[in-house]
Amino acid sequence: MNTILKVKSSSSNEIYNVTFSIGETISIKCNCKAGASKLLCKHKLNLIDGNISALDTNDVELYNEAMLSMDKIRITKLLASSNELDDKIKRLEAERKLLKKQIGINLHDGF
């Protein structure tokens, strides 16, 4: 099953095509710059998360059919892994900030 949905850009008047291909495997492609580079663009992510605010109103029924056919459990697991890494990165950035602050204090006061 191939479903092409029209999604409006949030930053311009562009309309992007997000293509759901659902069969033995699932692929979701977008023709925006990030999507063409095989990255997880906001257009694909929003649709996966159920945010259809940028979706062309004529495509809502097609979207609902595609979502019913899709194995969201696999995608949810992938996104959960990505979110875990995002959380780790935030924690490491906070640790790095504290370390840089401590280095600054040590350099100022002498070590």
Beta strands, then each sheet from edge to edge (+ up, - down):
strand 1: 2-8
strand 2: 15-22
strand 3: 26-30
sheet 1: 1+ 2- 3+
end
